[in-house]
Amino acid sequence: MFSKDEMKVLQELVKRELEHFKREEKTVATSSSLKFLKAEHEYGHFLERLLEKL
């Protein structure tokens, strides 16, 4: 298990990554491959679920 301080740090790191991901997601070119777009979308959901668990 993680200590309270470790959990806070992990939560903050995941929040920052999610915010960065959401900002950068809007700049993806429309010519990107479908597989890439699907993987990117799933990564966003992964970060959201991870944050909920923390």
Secondary structure, DSSP 4 states (H G I P E B T S, - for coil): ---HHHHHHHHHHHHHHHHHHHHHHTT--TTS-HHHHHHHHHHHHHHHHHHHH-
